[in-house]
């Protein structure tokens, strides 16, 4: 139980810190930062795949699946935004 409370505390603190950091980024820098963060999201995706594959309990397997789905959506969304940003810099023929 102590481990769960500690992990939950770290998770909640990470949520608050992440929210504060993201809201302080100016809109002009948001897209380049997102494209740079795709590498980190890819690492997160690999970690969630490994964690979900352990299958300790049904609850952890469900949480692992949700983590994989969210990390995948983050990576795909980041690449779509980056692709759209790069299209803005192409010459129009």
Kinemage of the C-alpha trace (Angstrom):
@kinemage 1
@onewidth
@group {chain A} dominant
@subgroup {mainchain}
@vectorlist {calphas} color= white
{ca unk a 1} P 0.000 0.000 0.000
{ca unk a 2} L 2.879 2.372 0.758
{ca unk a 3} L 4.316 1.826 -2.707
{ca unk a 4} L 0.967 2.645 -4.309
{ca unk a 5} L 0.605 5.872 -2.336
{ca unk a 6} L 4.159 6.908 -3.231
{ca unk a 7} L 3.597 6.147 -6.921
{ca unk a 8} L 0.264 7.989 -6.905
{ca unk a 9} L 1.893 10.998 -5.243
{ca unk a 10} L 4.641 11.112 -7.872
{ca unk a 11} L 2.050 10.786 -10.640
{ca unk a 12} L -0.079 13.655 -9.316
{ca unk a 13} L 2.962 15.876 -8.825
{ca unk a 14} L 4.116 15.080 -12.377
{ca unk a 15} L 0.673 16.063 -13.672
{ca unk a 16} L 0.850 19.445 -11.956
{ca unk a 17} L 4.435 20.133 -13.035
{ca unk a 18} L 3.709 19.072 -16.625
{ca unk a 19} L 0.622 21.281 -16.787
{ca unk a 20} L 2.538 24.273 -15.440
{ca unk a 21} L 5.425 23.773 -17.863
{ca unk a 22} L 3.185 23.353 -20.921
{ca unk a 23} L 1.004 26.375 -20.115
{ca unk a 24} L 4.099 28.594 -19.864
{ca unk a 25} L 5.287 27.739 -23.408
{ca unk a 26} L 4.434 30.489 -25.938
{ca unk a 27} L 2.291 29.314 -28.881
{ca unk a 28} L 5.089 30.157 -31.324
{ca unk a 29} L 7.379 27.572 -29.690
{ca unk a 30} L 4.784 24.887 -29.078
{ca unk a 31} L 4.998 23.124 -32.462
{ca unk a 32} L 8.820 22.888 -32.606
{ca unk a 33} L 8.870 21.622 -29.035
{ca unk a 34} L 6.226 19.037 -29.875
{ca unk a 35} L 8.254 17.693 -32.764
{ca unk a 36} L 11.282 17.426 -30.478
{ca unk a 37} L 9.239 15.669 -27.832
{ca unk a 38} L 8.263 12.887 -30.268
{ca unk a 39} L 11.514 11.096 -29.515
{ca unk a 40} L 10.675 11.113 -25.813
{ca unk a 41} L 7.162 9.879 -26.584
{ca unk a 42} L 8.645 7.034 -28.630
{ca unk a 43} L 10.716 5.989 -25.647
{ca unk a 44} L 7.592 6.180 -23.495
{ca unk a 45} L 5.786 3.961 -25.980
{ca unk a 46} L 8.497 1.303 -25.778
{ca unk a 47} L 8.384 1.467 -21.965
{ca unk a 48} L 4.615 1.083 -21.899
{ca unk a 49} L 4.783 -1.893 -24.249
{ca unk a 50} L 7.280 -3.606 -21.968
{ca unk a 51} L 5.260 -2.768 -18.861
{ca unk a 52} L 1.954 -3.908 -20.393
{ca unk a 53} L 3.537 -7.199 -21.459
{ca unk a 54} L 4.377 -8.206 -17.881
{ca unk a 55} L 0.684 -8.864 -17.036
{ca unk a 56} L 0.976 -8.960 -13.260
{ca unk a 57} L -2.747 -8.503 -12.690
{ca unk a 58} L -5.768 -7.729 -14.842
{ca unk a 59} L -5.764 -4.141 -13.537
{ca unk a 60} L -2.122 -3.559 -14.515
{ca unk a 61} L -2.741 -5.108 -17.928
{ca unk a 62} L -5.664 -2.723 -18.533
{ca unk a 63} L -3.584 0.245 -17.357
{ca unk a 64} L -0.748 -0.907 -19.611
{ca unk a 65} L -3.082 -1.113 -22.590
{ca unk a 66} L -4.395 2.391 -21.888
{ca unk a 67} L -0.830 3.675 -21.579
{ca unk a 68} L 0.107 2.113 -24.921
{ca unk a 69} L -2.975 3.632 -26.581
{ca unk a 70} L -2.272 7.094 -25.168
{ca unk a 71} L 1.440 7.008 -25.998
{ca unk a 72} L 0.625 5.871 -29.545
{ca unk a 73} L -1.891 8.689 -29.985
{ca unk a 74} L 0.707 11.150 -28.696
{ca unk a 75} L 3.385 9.963 -31.117
{ca unk a 76} L 1.031 9.865 -34.127
{ca unk a 77} L -0.435 13.269 -33.289
{ca unk a 78} L 3.015 14.753 -32.859
{ca unk a 79} L 4.156 13.471 -36.236
{ca unk a 80} L 0.990 14.796 -37.906
{ca unk a 81} L 1.528 18.247 -36.400
{ca unk a 82} L 5.199 18.201 -37.406
{ca unk a 83} L 4.273 17.182 -40.955
{ca unk a 84} L 1.725 19.992 -41.132
{ca unk a 85} L 4.280 22.482 -39.808
{ca unk a 86} L 6.836 21.424 -42.422
{ca unk a 87} L 4.232 21.771 -45.190
{ca unk a 88} L 3.929 25.455 -44.282
{ca unk a 89} L 7.563 26.003 -45.289
{ca unk a 90} L 7.343 24.339 -48.711
{ca unk a 91} L 7.327 26.429 -51.867
{ca unk a 92} L 4.017 26.737 -53.601
{ca unk a 93} L 4.349 25.909 -57.311
